C-alpha cells in the first residue's frame, strides 16, 4: 500500500466514506435522544439535563477503557477487522435503543455504543498508515470533511424523522451502521502491512498504560493536554445544545437538526478548503493556535447570544476551531514512529474519552444550575456552559503557543527519540 500513490488515494477514499457513513448514523439520533430522555423524565428540563450528563459521561467512560484496547488490537491484527466489528456492534446497539421502554435500557444502549464508537481512533490510525508525513494534516482535514458530511445529513434527517416518531432515527441509524459494515467487508482494504504489526500487550492496551507513550515522547505530553482541553470544551455544545436551544430559543426538533447540519457544513468548509492552505502558509503550530483562538471567540459569542441569529453567528466563528484538530494530529503523529500509530491514536482516544467523561457532567450541571431556582451568583445565566468552554480554550491556546519556541536542542532530542523508537521496533 505504501509503494505507490494510487493505492494510498484509494485506501484514503475508502476510509473517508466509512467515516462519513459512521458519523451519519451516529448523528441521526442527536436531535431526538435528549427529547426522548425528557419524555421519560416527565418534561423536567433540569432533571433531563442531569440524566443526559450521566449518559454522556458513561458513554465516554466506555470509550476511555476501550479506545486503547482497540488501538492496540489494530496494531496487532490490522485496522480493517477492528473497524468492521465495531460497525456491526454499533448497528445492533441502535436496535436496542430503538426498542428501549425506559431510561434503563436506553442507558444500556449508550454503554454498548461507547464501546463500538471507540473505533474512531482506529480510523485515524488508518489515515496515518496511508498518508506520508507531509500530507497527514491535510488528510486529517479531509477526515473533517467526511465527518462534516455525515454531520450535515444526520441531524437534519434525524430532526425531520423525529417529528414523525422519536424512535424512527434509531432504526435508520441501525440500518446505516449495518450497511456501512457490509460496505467495508467488500471494499475496505487493510492499511497496516504484516511486517509493521506489533505484539498485543495489555500493558499498552489499558488506559493508564497507554499514557506512557504520551509521557515518553518529547513534546507530546503538552500537545496531549491541548488535545484534552480541546475535547473538553467541545462537550459544551454536544452536552447542552438540544435542551439549550429548546429552553432559550424555543427551537423545534427540526430546527435543532438543521442547526447541527449547519455545524457540519462549516466543518466541511474549514476541513476541505481552509486547513491545507493555512497549514502551508503558517505551519501546523500557528494554525493550531489560530483555530483555538477562533473557538474561544465563538464560544464566548454563543454564551452571550440573546437571539438565535447571534447564536448562529457564534457557531460560524466557533467552527474555525476545525483548523486546530488536523494541525494537532499532524504535530503529534510526527513524534511517533509508524509502528505505534495505533497505540498513539488509542491513547489520544482515551484522553478525549476522559474529557468526554467530565464534559457532560460538568456542562450539564452548569446549565441545570444556571436555569434553576437557585442559580450561580443568584443570576440567570443560561450561556454559562459556553463561557466555561471559552475559558478552557483560552487555556489550551496558551499551552499550544508556549510550546512553539522549541530550539535546536529540542528538535535534536525529538529526532533522537524517533531513531531510538524505530531501532527498538525493528
VOTORDO-381223 format. One line per 10 residues: number of its first residue (from 1); their letters; for each residue z, x, y of N, C-alpha, C. Coordinates in steps of 0.2 Angstrom, whole numbers, always signed. Each point is the difference from the previous one (the first is absolute). Example, Ala and Ser with C-alpha at 12.3 -4.5 7.8 and 13.67 -1.06 7.14 Angstrom:
2
1> as> +39:+66:-28:+0:-4:+6:+0:+4:+6  -4:-2:+5:+1:+4:+6:+3:-4:+5 $
! end
This chain:
426
1> xxxxxxxxxx> +0:+4:-6:+0:-4:+6:+0:+4:+6  +3:+6:+0:+1:+4:+6:-6:+5:+1  -5:+0:-5:-6:+5:+1:-5:-2:+4  -1:-7:+2:-6:-2:+4:+3:-5:+5  -4:-1:+5:+2:-5:+5:-1:-7:-2  -5:-1:-4:-1:-7:-1:+5:-4:-5  +2:+4:-5:+6:-3:-4:+6:-2:+4  +1:+5:+5:+6:-1:+5:-1:-7:+4  -6:-1:+2:-1:-6:+5:+1:-6:-5  -3:+0:-6:+0:-5:-4:+7:-2:-2 $
11> xxxxxxxxxx> +4:+5:-2:+7:-1:-2:+4:-3:+6  -1:+3:+6:+3:-3:+6:-1:-7:+2  -7:-2:-1:-2:-7:+1:+4:-4:-5  +0:+2:-6:+4:-4:-5:+7:-2:+1  +4:+6:+2:+7:-1:+2:+1:-4:+6  -5:+0:+5:+1:-4:+6:-1:-7:-1  -5:-2:-5:-1:-7:-2:+6:-2:-3  +3:+4:-5:+6:-2:-3:+6:-1:+4  +1:+4:+5:+5:-1:+5:-1:-6:+4  -6:-1:+2:-1:-6:+4:+1:-7:-4 $
21> xxxxxxxxxx> -2:+0:-6:+2:-6:-4:+7:-1:-1  +4:+6:-2:+7:+0:-1:+3:-3:+7  -2:+3:+5:+4:-3:+7:-2:-7:+1  -6:-2:-2:-2:-7:+1:+5:-5:-3  +1:+2:-7:+4:-4:-4:+7:+0:+3  +3:+6:+2:+7:+0:+2:+1:-3:+7  -5:+0:+4:+1:-3:+7:-2:-8:+0  -3:-2:-5:-1:-7:-1:+7:-4:+1  +5:+3:-3:+7:-4:+0:+4:+1:+6  -2:+5:+4:+4:+1:+6:+2:-6:+4 $
31> xxxxxxxxxx> -5:-4:+2:+2:-6:+5:+4:-5:-4  +0:+0:-6:+3:-6:-4:+7:+2:-3  +1:+6:-2:+6:+2:-3:+6:-2:+4  +1:+2:+6:+6:-2:+4:+0:-7:+1  -5:-4:+1:+0:-7:+1:+3:-3:-7  -2:+2:-6:+2:-2:-6:+8:+1:-1  +2:+6:+2:+7:+1:+1:+4:-5:+5  -3:-1:+5:+3:-4:+5:+1:-7:-2  -5:-2:-4:+0:-7:-4:+6:+0:-5  +1:+5:-4:+5:+1:-4:+7:+0:+3 $
41> xxxxxxxxxx> +0:+3:+6:+6:+0:+4:+1:-6:+5  -3:-5:-1:+1:-6:+3:-1:+1:+8  -5:+4:+1:-3:+1:+7:+5:+3:+5  +5:+4:-3:+4:+4:+4:-3:+7:+2  -3:+1:+6:-3:+6:+2:+4:+6:-1  +6:+0:+2:+4:+6:+0:+2:+2:-7  +2:-5:-4:+1:+1:-7:-6:+2:-4  -6:-3:+1:-6:+3:-3:-2:+7:+2  +2:+2:+6:-2:+6:+2:+5:+5:-4  +6:-1:-1:+4:+4:-4:-2:+1:-7 $
51> xxxxxxxxxx> -2:-6:-3:-3:+0:-7:-6:+4:+0  -5:+0:+5:-6:+4:+0:+2:+7:+0  +5:+2:+4:+2:+6:+1:+2:+3:-7  +4:-4:-4:+2:+2:-7:-6:+1:-4  -5:-5:+0:-6:+1:-4:-3:+7:+2  -1:+1:+6:-4:+6:+2:+4:+6:-2  +6:+0:+1:+4:+6:-2:+0:+1:-8  +0:-5:-4:+0:+1:-7:-7:+2:-2  -5:-3:+3:-7:+2:-2:-1:+8:+2  +3:+2:+5:-1:+7:+2:+4:+4:-5 $
61> xxxxxxxxxx> +6:-2:-2:+4:+4:-5:-4:+1:-6  -4:-5:-2:-4:+1:-6:-5:+5:+1  -3:+0:+6:-5:+5:+2:+3:+7:+0  +6:+1:+3:+4:+6:+1:+1:+3:-7  +2:-4:-5:+1:+3:-7:-7:+1:-4  -5:-4:+1:-6:+1:-4:-5:+4:+3  +0:+1:+7:-6:+4:+3:+0:+7:-3  +5:+3:+0:+0:+7:-3:-2:+0:-8  +3:-5:-3:-2:-1:-8:-8:+0:+0  -3:-5:+3:-7:-1:+0:-4:+6:+2 $
71> xxxxxxxxxx> +3:+3:+6:-3:+6:+2:+0:+6:-5  +5:+1:-3:+1:+5:-5:-4:-2:-6  +0:-6:-2:-4:-2:-6:-8:+1:+2  -2:-1:+6:-7:+1:+2:-2:+7:-1  +5:+5:+2:-1:+7:-1:-1:+2:-7  +3:-4:-5:+0:+2:-7:-6:-4:-3  -1:-6:+1:-5:-4:-4:-6:-2:+4  +0:+1:+6:-6:-1:+4:+2:-6:+5  -4:-1:+5:+1:-5:+5:-3:-7:-2  -5:+0:-4:-3:-6:-2:+4:-5:-4 $
81> xxxxxxxxxx> +4:+2:-6:+4:-4:-4:+6:-3:+4  +3:+4:+5:+5:-2:+4:-2:-6:+5  -6:+1:+3:-2:-5:+4:-2:-7:-3  -3:+1:-6:-2:-6:-4:+6:-4:-2  +4:+3:-3:+6:-3:-3:+4:-3:+5  +1:+3:+6:+3:-3:+6:-3:-6:+2  -7:+0:+1:-3:-6:+2:+0:-6:-5  +0:+1:-6:+1:-5:-5:+7:-3:+1  +5:+4:+0:+7:-2:+1:+1:-4:+7  -4:+2:+5:+1:-4:+6:-3:-7:+0 $
91> xxxxxxxxxx> -6:+0:-4:-3:-7:-1:+5:-5:-4  +3:+3:-5:+5:-5:-4:+6:-1:+4  +2:+4:+5:+6:-1:+4:-1:-6:+5  -6:+0:+3:-2:-6:+4:+0:-6:-3  -2:+0:-7:+1:-7:-4:+7:-2:+0  +5:+5:-1:+7:-2:+0:+2:-3:+6  -2:+3:+6:+2:-2:+6:-3:-7:+2  -6:-1:-3:-3:-7:+1:+3:-5:-3  +4:+1:-6:+3:-5:-3:+8:+0:+1  +2:+4:+5:+7:+0:+1:+3:-6:+3 $
101> xxxxxxxxxx> +5:-3:-4:+3:-6:+2:+6:+1:+6  +2:+6:+1:+5:+1:+5:+0:+7:+2  +5:+2:+4:+1:+7:+3:+1:+5:-6  +3:-2:-5:+2:+5:-5:-6:+3:-4  -5:-5:-2:-6:+3:-3:-4:+3:+5  -1:-2:+6:-4:+3:+5:+3:+7:+1  +6:+1:+0:+4:+7:+1:-2:+4:-6  +0:-3:-6:-3:+4:-6:-7:+3:+1  -4:-5:+2:-7:+2:+1:-1:+6:+5  +4:+0:+5:+0:+5:+5:+2:+7:-3 $
111> xxxxxxxxxx> +5:+0:-4:+2:+6:-4:-6:+3:-4  -3:-5:-4:-6:+3:-4:-5:+2:+5  -1:-3:+6:-5:+2:+4:+1:+7:+3  +6:+1:+1:+2:+7:+3:-2:+5:-5  +1:-1:-6:-2:+5:-5:-8:+1:+0  -3:-5:-1:-8:+0:+0:-3:+3:+6  +3:-2:+6:-3:+2:+6:+1:+7:+2  +4:+4:-4:+2:+7:+1:-6:+4:-2  -6:-3:-2:-6:+4:-2:-4:+3:+6  +2:-3:+6:-3:+2:+6:+0:+8:+1 $
121> xxxxxxxxxx> +6:+3:-2:+0:+7:+1:-5:+4:-5  -1:-4:-6:-5:+3:-4:-7:+0:+3  -2:-6:+3:-6:+0:+4:-1:+5:+5  +6:+2:+4:-1:+5:+5:-1:+7:-4  +3:+1:-5:-1:+6:-4:-7:+1:-2  -3:-6:-2:-7:+0:-2:-4:+2:+5  +1:-2:+6:-4:+2:+6:+1:+7:+1  +6:+3:-1:+1:+7:+1:-4:+4:-5  -1:-3:-6:-4:+4:-6:-7:+0:+2  -3:-5:+3:-7:+0:+1:-2:+2:+8 $
131> xxxxxxxxxx> +5:+3:+4:-2:+1:+7:+2:+8:+1  -5:+3:+2:+1:+7:+2:+5:+0:+6  +4:+6:+1:+6:+0:+5:-2:-2:+7  -6:+2:+2:-2:-1:+7:-2:-8:+1  -1:-4:-6:-2:-7:+1:+5:-4:-2  +6:+2:-2:+6:-4:-2:+2:-5:+5  +1:+2:+6:+2:-5:+6:-5:-5:+1  -6:+2:+0:-5:-6:+2:-1:-4:-6  +1:+2:-7:-1:-4:-5:+6:-5:-1  +6:+3:+2:+6:-5:+1:-1:-5:+5 $
141> xxxxxxxxxx> -4:+2:+5:-2:-5:+5:-4:-5:-3  -5:+1:-5:-4:-5:-3:+5:-4:-4  +5:+3:-3:+5:-4:-4:+3:-5:+4  +1:+1:+7:+3:-4:+5:-5:-6:+1  -7:+2:+0:-5:-5:+1:+0:-5:-6  +1:+2:-6:+0:-4:-6:+6:-4:+0  +6:+3:+2:+6:-4:+1:-1:-5:+5  -3:+1:+5:-1:-4:+6:-4:-6:-2  -6:+1:-4:-4:-5:-3:+4:-5:-4  +4:+2:-4:+4:-4:-4:+5:-4:+4 $
151> xxxxxxxxxx> +2:+3:+5:+5:-3:+4:-3:-5:+5  -6:+1:+2:-4:-5:+4:-1:-7:-4  -2:+1:-6:-2:-6:-4:+6:-3:-3  +5:+4:-3:+5:-3:-4:+5:-4:+4  +3:+2:+6:+4:-5:+4:-4:-6:+2  -6:+1:+3:-4:-6:+2:-1:-5:-5  -3:+3:-6:-1:-5:-6:+7:-3:-2  +5:+4:-1:+7:-2:-2:+2:-5:+5  +0:+0:+6:+2:-4:+5:-3:-7:-1  -7:+0:-1:-4:-6:+0:+2:-3:-7 $
161> xxxxxxxxxx> +0:+4:-5:+2:-3:-7:+7:-3:+0  +5:+3:+4:+6:-2:+0:+1:-7:+4  -5:-1:+4:+0:-7:+3:-1:-5:-5  -4:+1:-5:-1:-4:-6:+6:-1:-4  +2:+6:-3:+6:+0:-4:+3:+7:+0  +6:+0:+1:+4:+7:+1:-1:+4:-6  -1:-2:-6:-1:+4:-6:-7:+2:-1  -5:-3:+3:-6:+1:-2:-2:+8:+2  +2:+3:+5:-1:+7:+1:+2:+5:-6  +6:-2:-3:+2:+4:-5:-5:+0:-6 $
171> xxxxxxxxxx> -3:-6:-2:-5:-1:-5:-6:+4:+1  -2:+0:+7:-6:+4:+2:+1:+7:-1  +6:+2:+3:+2:+7:-1:+0:+3:-7  +3:-4:-4:+0:+2:-7:-7:+1:-3  -5:-5:+2:-7:+1:-3:-3:+6:+3  +1:+2:+6:-3:+6:+3:+3:+6:-3  +7:+0:-1:+3:+6:-3:-3:+1:-7  -1:-5:-4:-2:+1:-7:-8:+2:+1  -4:-3:+4:-7:+2:+1:+0:+7:+2  +4:+2:+5:+0:+7:+2:+2:+5:-6 $
181> xxxxxxxxxx> +4:-2:-4:+1:+4:-6:-6:+0:-5  -3:-5:-1:-6:-1:-4:-5:+5:+3  -1:-1:+7:-5:+4:+3:+1:+8:-1  +7:+2:+0:+1:+7:-1:-1:+2:-7  +1:-4:-5:-2:+2:-7:-7:+2:+0  -5:-3:+3:-7:+1:-1:-2:+6:+5  +2:+0:+6:-3:+4:+5:+4:+6:+3  +7:+0:-1:+4:+5:+3:+1:+6:-4  -3:+6:+2:+0:+6:-4:+7:+3:+1  +1:+5:-4:+6:+4:+0:-1:+6:+5 $
191> xxxxxxxxxx> +5:+1:+5:-1:+5:+5:+4:+7:-2  +4:+0:-4:+4:+6:-2:-2:+3:-7  -3:+5:+1:-3:+4:-6:+6:+2:-5  -2:+1:-6:+5:+1:-5:+4:+7:+1  -4:+5:+2:+3:+6:+1:+5:+0:+6  +0:-5:+5:+4:+0:+6:+6:-4:-1  +1:-3:-6:+6:-4:-2:+6:+4:-1  +6:-3:+1:+6:+3:-1:+4:-4:-5  +5:+4:-3:+5:-3:-5:+4:-5:+4  +1:-6:-3:+5:-5:+3:+7:+2:+0 $
201> xxxxxxxxxx> +3:+0:+5:+7:+2:+1:+4:-5:+3  +6:-2:-3:+4:-5:+3:+4:+2:+6  +1:+7:+0:+3:+3:+6:-5:-1:+6  -6:+0:-1:-5:-1:+6:-1:-7:+1  +1:-4:-5:-2:-8:+0:+6:-4:+3  +6:+3:+0:+5:-4:+3:+0:+0:+8  +2:-4:+4:+0:+0:+7:+3:+6:+3  +6:+2:-2:+4:+5:+3:-4:+7:-2  -2:+0:-7:-3:+6:-2:-7:+2:+4  -3:-6:+1:-7:+1:+4:+1:+2:+7 $
211> xxxxxxxxxx> +6:+0:+3:+1:+2:+7:+0:+8:+0  +1:+3:-6:+0:+7:+0:-6:+3:+3  -6:-3:-2:-6:+2:+3:+0:+0:+7  +3:-5:+3:+0:-1:+8:+4:+5:+3  +5:+2:-3:+5:+5:+2:-3:+7:+0  -4:+1:-6:-2:+7:-2:-6:+2:+4  -4:-4:+2:-6:+2:+4:+1:+1:+7  -2:+6:+3:+2:+1:+7:-4:-5:+5  +4:-3:+4:-2:-5:+5:-1:-7:-2  +1:-1:-7:-1:-7:-3:+6:-5:+1 $
221> xxxxxxxxxx> +6:+3:+0:+6:-4:+1:-1:-4:+7  -1:+4:+5:-1:-3:+7:-5:-6:+0  -6:+1:-3:-5:-5:+0:+2:-5:-5  +4:+1:-5:+3:-6:-4:+4:-4:+4  +4:+3:+5:+5:-4:+4:-5:-5:+5  -5:+3:+2:-5:-4:+4:-3:-5:-4  -1:+1:-6:-3:-5:-5:+5:-6:-1  +6:+2:+0:+6:-5:-1:+0:-4:+6  +1:+3:+6:+1:-4:+6:-6:-5:+1  -6:+3:-1:-7:-4:+1:+1:-6:-5 $
231> xxxxxxxxxx> +1:+0:-6:+1:-5:-4:+5:-5:+1  +6:+3:+2:+6:-4:+2:-2:-5:+6  -3:+3:+5:-2:-4:+6:-5:-5:-1  -5:+1:-5:-5:-5:-2:+3:-6:-3  +6:+1:-3:+3:-6:-3:+2:-5:+5  +1:+1:+6:+2:-5:+5:-6:-5:+0  -6:+2:-1:-5:-5:+0:+0:-5:-6  +0:+4:-6:-1:-4:-6:+7:-4:-2  +5:+2:+3:+7:-3:-2:+1:-6:+4  -2:-1:+6:+2:-5:+4:-6:-4:+3 $
241> xxxxxxxxxx> -6:+2:-1:-6:-2:+4:-1:-8:-1  +0:-2:-7:-1:-7:-1:+5:-5:+3  +6:+2:-1:+6:-4:+3:+0:+1:+7  -2:+6:+3:+0:+1:+7:-5:-4:+4  -6:+0:-3:-6:-4:+3:+2:-7:+0  +3:-3:-6:+1:-7:+0:+6:-2:+5  +5:+5:+1:+6:-1:+4:-2:+0:+7  -4:+6:+2:+0:+1:+7:-7:-3:+3  -5:-1:-4:-6:-2:+3:-3:-7:-4  +4:-2:-4:-1:-6:-4:-7:+0:-3 $
251> xxxxxxxxxx> -2:+6:-3:-6:+1:-4:+0:-4:-6  -6:-2:-2:-1:-3:-7:-1:+5:-5  -1:-2:-6:-1:+5:-6:-7:+3:+1  -5:-4:+2:-7:+3:+2:+0:+5:+5  +4:-2:+6:+0:+5:+5:+3:+7:-2  +5:-1:-3:+4:+6:-3:-5:+4:-4  -4:-3:-5:-5:+3:-4:-5:+4:+4  -3:-4:+5:-5:+3:+4:+2:+6:+4  +7:-1:+3:+2:+6:+3:+1:+6:-4  +2:-1:-6:+0:+6:-5:-7:+2:-1 $
261> xxxxxxxxxx> -5:-4:+0:-6:+2:-1:-3:+4:+6  +3:-1:+6:-2:+4:+5:+3:+7:+0  +6:+0:-3:+3:+7:-1:-4:+4:-5  -3:-3:-5:-4:+3:-5:-7:+2:+4  -2:-4:+4:-7:+2:+4:+2:+6:+4  +5:+0:+3:+2:+6:+4:+1:+6:-4  +3:-1:-6:+0:+6:-5:-6:+3:-2  -5:-4:-1:-7:+2:-1:-3:+4:+5  +1:-3:+6:-3:+4:+6:+3:+7:+1  +6:+0:+0:+4:+6:+1:-2:+5:-6 $
271> xxxxxxxxxx> +1:-2:-6:-1:+4:-6:-8:+2:-1  -4:-5:+1:-7:+2:-1:-4:+3:+6  +2:-1:+6:-3:+2:+6:+3:+6:+4  +7:+0:+0:+4:+4:+5:+3:+6:-4  +2:-1:-6:+4:+6:-3:-4:+6:+0  -6:+0:-3:-4:+6:-1:-2:+4:+6  -3:-4:+6:-1:+4:+6:+6:+2:+3  +6:-3:+0:+6:+2:+3:+3:+6:-3  +0:+0:-7:+2:+6:-3:-4:+6:+1  -7:-1:+0:-4:+5:+2:+1:+3:+7 $
281> xxxxxxxxxx> +1:-4:+5:+1:+2:+7:+7:+3:+1  +5:-3:-3:+7:+2:+2:+4:+3:-5  -2:+0:-7:+3:+2:-5:+5:-5:-3  +2:+1:-6:+5:-4:-4:+6:-1:+3  +3:+5:+3:+7:-1:+3:+0:-4:+6  -5:+2:+5:+0:-4:+6:-2:-7:-1  -4:-2:-5:-2:-6:-2:+6:-4:-3  +4:+3:-4:+6:-3:-2:+5:-2:+6  +1:+4:+4:+4:-1:+6:-3:-6:+4  -6:+0:+1:-3:-5:+4:+1:-7:-3 $
291> xxxxxxxxxx> -2:+0:-7:+1:-6:-3:+7:-3:+0  +5:+4:-1:+7:-2:+1:+2:-2:+7  -2:+3:+5:+1:-2:+7:-3:-7:+1  -6:-2:-3:-3:-6:+1:+4:-5:-4  +2:+1:-6:+4:-4:-3:+7:-2:+3  +3:+5:+4:+6:-1:+3:-1:-5:+6  -6:+1:+4:-2:-4:+6:-1:-7:-3  -4:-1:-5:-2:-6:-2:+6:-5:-3  +5:+4:-3:+6:-4:-3:+4:-2:+6  +1:+4:+5:+4:-2:+6:-4:-6:+4 $
301> xxxxxxxxxx> -6:+0:+0:-4:-6:+3:+1:-6:-4  +0:+1:-7:+1:-6:-4:+7:-3:+1  +5:+4:+0:+7:-3:+1:+0:-3:+7  -3:+2:+5:+1:-2:+7:-4:-7:+1  -5:-1:-4:-5:-5:+0:+3:-7:+0  -1:-4:+6:+3:-7:+0:-6:-5:-1  -6:+3:-2:-5:-5:-1:-4:+3:-6  -4:-4:-3:-4:+2:-6:-6:+5:+2  -3:-1:+6:-5:+5:+2:+3:+7:+2  +6:+0:+2:+3:+7:+2:+2:+3:-7 $
311> xxxxxxxxxx> +2:-4:-5:+2:+3:-6:-7:+3:-4  -5:-4:+1:-6:+2:-3:-3:+7:+3  +1:+0:+6:-1:+7:+4:+4:+5:-3  +6:-1:-1:+5:+5:-3:-3:+2:-7  -2:-5:-4:-2:+2:-6:-6:+5:+0  -5:-2:+5:-6:+5:+1:+2:+7:+1  +5:+1:+5:+2:+6:+2:+4:+4:-6  +4:-4:-4:+4:+2:-6:-5:+2:-5  -6:-3:-1:-4:+2:-5:-3:+7:+0  +1:+3:+6:-3:+7:+1:+5:+5:-4 $
321> xxxxxxxxxx> +6:-3:-3:+4:+4:-4:-4:+2:-6  -5:-3:-2:-5:+1:-5:-2:+7:+0  +0:+3:+6:-2:+7:+1:+5:+5:-4  +6:-2:+0:+5:+4:-3:+0:+1:-7  -1:-5:-4:+1:+1:-7:-5:+4:-4  -7:+0:+2:-4:+5:-3:+1:+7:+2  +2:+1:+6:+1:+7:+3:+7:+2:-4  +5:-4:-1:+6:+2:-3:-2:+2:-8  -4:-4:-3:-2:+1:-7:-3:+7:+0  -5:+1:+4:-4:+6:+0:+5:+6:+1 $
331> xxxxxxxxxx> +4:+0:+5:+5:+5:+1:+4:+2:-6  +3:-5:-4:+4:+1:-5:-4:+2:-7  -6:-3:-1:-3:+2:-6:-3:+7:+1  -1:+3:+6:-2:+7:+0:+6:+5:-1  +6:-2:-1:+5:+4:-2:+2:+0:-7  -4:-4:-4:+1:+0:-7:-6:+2:-4  +1:+3:-6:-6:+2:-4:-3:-6:-3  -6:+0:-3:-3:-6:-3:+3:-3:-6  +4:+5:-4:+3:-3:-6:+6:-4:+1  +3:+0:+7:+6:-4:+1:-1:-6:+5 $
341> xxxxxxxxxx> -7:-2:+1:-1:-5:+5:+3:-7:-2  +0:-1:-7:+3:-6:-2:+7:+0:+1  +3:+5:-2:+8:+1:+2:+1:-1:+7  -4:+3:+4:+1:-1:+7:+0:-7:+3  -6:-3:-3:-1:-7:+2:+6:-5:-2  +2:+2:-7:+6:-4:-2:+6:+1:+4  +1:+6:+2:+6:+2:+4:+0:-4:+7  -6:+0:+3:-1:-3:+6:+0:-8:-1  -2:-2:-6:+1:-7:-1:+7:-2:-1  +4:+4:-2:+8:-1:+0:+3:+0:+7 $
351> xxxxxxxxxx> -3:+5:+4:+3:+0:+7:-2:-6:+3  -6:-3:-1:-2:-6:+4:+4:-6:-3  +1:+0:-7:+4:-5:-3:+7:+0:+2  +3:+6:+2:+6:+0:+2:+0:-3:+7  -5:+1:+4:+0:-3:+7:-1:-8:-1  -4:-2:-5:-2:-7:-1:+7:-3:-3  +4:+3:-3:+6:-2:-2:+5:-2:+6  +0:+5:+4:+5:-1:+6:-3:-5:+5  -7:+0:+1:-3:-3:+5:+1:-8:+0  -2:-3:-6:+1:-7:+0:+7:-3:+2 $
361> xxxxxxxxxx> +5:+4:-3:+7:-2:+1:+2:+1:+8  -2:+6:+2:+1:+1:+7:-3:-4:+5  -7:-1:+0:-3:-4:+5:+1:-8:-1  +1:-2:-7:+2:-7:-1:+6:-2:+3  +5:+5:-1:+7:-1:+3:+0:+0:+7  -4:+5:+3:+0:+0:+8:-3:-6:+2  -6:-3:-3:-3:-6:+3:+5:-6:-1  +3:+0:-6:+4:-6:-1:+6:+0:+5  +3:+6:+1:+5:+0:+5:-2:-1:+7  -6:+2:+2:-2:-1:+7:-2:-7:+1 $
371> xxxxxxxxxx> -1:-4:-5:-1:-8:+2:+6:-4:-3  +5:+3:-2:+6:-4:-2:+4:-3:+6  +5:-3:-2:+5:-3:+5:+4:+5:+3  +1:+6:-3:+4:+6:+3:-5:+6:+0  -5:+0:+4:-4:+6:+0:+3:+6:+3  -4:+6:-1:+2:+6:+3:+1:+0:+7  +5:+3:+3:+2:+0:+7:+0:-7:+3  +1:-5:-4:+0:-7:+2:-7:-2:+4  -5:+3:-2:-7:-1:+3:-5:-2:-6  -4:-4:+2:-6:-3:-5:-6:+5:+1 $
381> xxxxxxxxxx> -1:+5:-5:-5:+5:+0:-4:+0:-6  -4:-5:-1:-4:-1:-6:-5:+6:-1  -1:+4:+5:-5:+6:-1:+4:+6:-2  +7:+0:-1:+4:+5:-2:-3:+5:-6  -3:-3:-5:-2:+4:-6:-6:+5:+3  -4:-3:+4:-5:+5:+2:+2:+5:+5  +5:-1:+4:+3:+5:+4:+3:+5:-4  +3:-2:-6:+3:+5:-4:-5:+5:-3  -6:-4:-2:-5:+4:-3:-3:+5:+5  -1:-2:+6:-2:+5:+5:+4:+6:+1 $
391> xxxxxxxxxx> +7:-1:-1:+4:+6:+1:-1:+4:-6  -1:-3:-6:-1:+5:-6:-6:+4:+0  -5:-4:+3:-7:+4:+1:+1:+5:+5  +4:-1:+5:+1:+5:+5:+4:+7:-3  +4:-2:-4:+3:+6:-4:-5:+4:-4  -4:-4:-4:-5:+3:-4:-5:+4:+4  -2:-2:+6:-4:+4:+5:+3:+6:+2  +6:+0:+1:+4:+7:+2:+0:+4:-6  +1:-2:-6:+0:+4:-6:-7:+3:-1  -5:-4:+0:-7:+2:-1:-2:+5:+5 $
401> xxxxxxxxxx> +2:-1:+7:-2:+5:+5:+4:+6:+0  +6:+0:-3:+4:+6:+0:-2:+5:-5  -4:-2:-5:-3:+4:-5:-7:+3:+1  -2:-1:+6:-7:+2:+1:-1:+7:+3  +5:+3:+1:+0:+7:+3:+1:+5:-5  -1:-1:-6:+1:+5:-5:-4:+7:+1  +3:+5:+0:-3:+7:+1:-4:+2:-6  -2:+7:+0:-4:+3:-5:+5:+1:-6  +6:+1:+1:+5:+2:-5:+1:-7:-4  +0:-5:+3:+0:-7:-4:-6:-1:-4 $
411> xxxxxxxxxx> -6:+1:+3:-6:-1:-4:+0:+5:-6  +2:+6:+1:+0:+5:-6:+5:-2:-5  +5:-3:+2:+5:-2:-5:-3:-6:-4  -3:-5:+3:-3:-5:-3:-6:+2:-5  -4:+5:+2:-5:+2:-4:+3:+4:-6  +5:+4:+1:+4:+3:-6:+2:-5:-5  +3:-6:+3:+3:-5:-4:-6:-3:-5  -6:-1:+3:-5:-3:-3:-3:+4:-6  +0:+7:+2:-2:+5:-5:+5:+0:-6  +6:+0:+2:+5:+0:-6:+0:-6:-4 $
421> xxxxxx> -1:-6:+3:+0:-6:-4:-6:+0:-4  -6:+2:+2:-6:+0:-4:+0:+5:-6  +3:+6:+1:+1:+5:-5:+5:-3:-5  +5:-4:+2:+5:-2:-5:-4:-6:-4  -4:-4:+3:-3:-5:-4:-5:+2:-5  -4:+6:+2:-5:+2:-4:+3:+5:-6 $
! end
